[in-house]
């Protein structure tokens, strides 16, 4: 892992990176799912990989569709943890899926962040997601969402700096805090905050899928802006 300037290390993940159905679940799922927003976050895996390569830091990608098991939900969140068809699946099948996919992903995330904190006093974890432009008939007037826990001063400061860095490069984008979701909601980063303490910053980066579906040049431009903005923000000590 290359070292970025400043006192913070960086790490990426994309929990909803794929629409792949786990082989163990094909009998219940019917072998395939429609590759839409209910199955995965379009563009999230691609963006996370691009950011990781350009910034020289690790990336963890989910390997199964959220319609099998949602890697971004806690074990206590039974309704959101399982896809609709898996909620009534036999307990032994659920345990197998947890053993093969969910628990290893969570353990890999914890190991990855701890590796960062062994090198840097602070670890900035960017969990990359994307969201549909319209939900329940309502247009979401957000281009980029920065989700964080508003009670944590370091996350608040980091997102303020990151928003400023993004808008400096493209003032037309609507970069909002804790939209279209709340940063304190059940998620991987929420669990890691509890496990890792104040040296961990958990930020969910939400990209409007309208931007993901842009032409190649515009999509590449967005990725480059995020690389520059993240590098500048992580390199600053003003959020610490």
N, C-alpha and C positions, 0 to 999 in steps of 0.2 A: 504494500500500500504506500503510495507516495504521500509525502507530508505537505499539506496545505499550509499557507502562512497563518500565523496566529496560534492561539492556544487550544483550538477546538479541532477535533477530528470529525470526519464526515462518513456517513454510511447510508446506503439506499436499500429500499425494499419495494416490492410490488406484490401485494397479497392476491390481487385479482388479475393476474397476468395472463390467464389462459382459460379457454373454454373446454379443455380436455376433461373427459370423463374417466375417472379411475376405473381400471378393469374390474375391480371387485364390485363396483356399483352398476355395471352395465345391465345386469339382469333387472334391476329396479328402474334404471333410467331409460332403458330401451336402446342403449348403445350410443346415443348421441344427444346433444342438446342444440337448440338454435343459438348460434353465436351472437347474441345481442347483450344489452346491458344487464339482463338478469343472469347471464352466465359469466361475464368477465367485464373488466374495465378496458374498453377499447383504447389502445395507444399507451396504456400505463406501463406495460412491460417493456415496450420499445423505448419509451422515454427514459425509464429507469436505467436500462442498459446503456443508452447513449450518454446519460449524465455520468454514470459510473466510469465508462471508458474515457471520456474526456477529462474527468477530474482525477482519474487514477485511484478510485476507491471501490470497495466491494459492493456487490449487488446481490440481494437474495430475491428470487422469484418464486411465486406460488406455482405448483405443478398440477393442480386440479381446479376444475370449475367450482365457483361458489355454490352451484346447484347441488354439488356433492357435499362439501363442507366448507364453511366460510372461515378462512384462515385469519380473518380480521375480527372475529367475535370470540368472546370468552366461553369457556365450558359451561358456565352457569346461564348463559343466554341461549337456552334450548330452542326457542322459536327461530332466532336468527342464525344459530350455528348451522343448522341443517337445511338443505334445499327442500322444497315442498315434497318431493317424492321420497326423500330419505327420512322424513319425520316419523313415518310409521314403519320404517324398515326394522328388521329383526335386530335385537340388541347386539348379537355377535357380529353382524355386519358393521354396525356403527363402531364397535370397539376396534375392529380391524382397520377401518378407515382412519380413526383417531391414531392408532398405532403407526400406520404406514405414512400418513400424510400430515395430519394436524400437529401432533406432538413433535415430530422431527423438525417441522418448520419453526415452531415456537422455540425449540431448543437451539436451533441454528441462529435465530435472531438474537437470543440472549448471549450466545457465544460470540457472535459477530460484534455486538456492541461492547462486550467486555474486552475484546481484543483492541477496540478503538480506545477505550478508557485506560488500557494499560500503557498507551503511548501518549495520550493527551489528557489533560485534566477534565475536559468536557467532550462529550460525544453528541454530535448532531445527527439524528436519525431522520431522514426524509422518506416517508412512506408515500409512494406515488400512486395516485388514483385518478379516475376520470368520472364524469357524471353526464347524464343526459341533459340536453338543452331545455327540454320541456318535460315536466312531470305533473301528472294528474291535470293536464290542460293548462298549467301555469308555466309561462316562460321564465326561466331562471336568468336573471340579469346579472350574471357573474361570469367572468372569463377565467379567472384563476382564483381559487380559494386557498387560503392559508389557515389551516385548522390547528389550534393549540389550546392549552389550558390557560385561561386568562388569569388564574391564581398564581401562575408561575412566572416570576419576573423575567427570568432569562428567556423563556419562550416568547413572551410578549415583546421584549426588546428585539429578539432575533427576527420576528415576523415584521416588525416595523421597519427594520433595516432592509430586509429582503423585499418588502413592498416598494420601498423607495428606490432600491437598485433596479427592480423590474420596470417601474414606471419611468425612471430616467432613460431607459432604453426604448420603451414603447408607452408613451403617456395615454394612448388610446384604449389600452386594456383596462377592464374593470377588475382590479385586484382587491378582493374583499377578505376580511377576517371572519373566521368561523361561519362561512357560508360556502356551499349550500347546506352544510351540516355543522353541528357543534363539535368543537375540538375536545370536549370533555366526555363525549359519548363512548360507549363500549367499543374498544378497538385494541389492536396490538400495542400501539404506543401508550395507551392508558395503562395497560398491564405492566409494560416495561418501566413506566414512571415509578410505579410502586416498588418494582424489583430493584431498580438501579439508583434511585435517589436523585439528589439535586445536580449531579454531574451529567445527567442524561437530559437532552432536549428532544422531545418527540414531536415532530411537525408532520402533518398530513398535507401533501400538495395535491390539490384537486384541480384538474384541467377540464374545462368544458369540452365535450366531444365535438362541438361545432368547430373548435380550433383543430382538433385531431383530424377531422375530415377535410381540412383545407388542402390546397394544392401542395405538391412536394416542396416548393420553395418556401411557402409560408410556414409549413409545419417544421421544416428545417430551421427557419428563422426563429421560431418560438423556442426550439431546443437550444439554439445557440445563445439566445438571451438568457435562458435559465442557467446555462453553464456559467456565463459571465456574472450574473447576479448572485448566484450561490457562492462562487469563488470569492467575489468581493465581500459578501456578508460574512462568510466563515472566516475570512482573513482579517475581519475587523474585530477588535476587542471591546467595542462599545456596547455590545449586547450582553456582555458578561457581568 
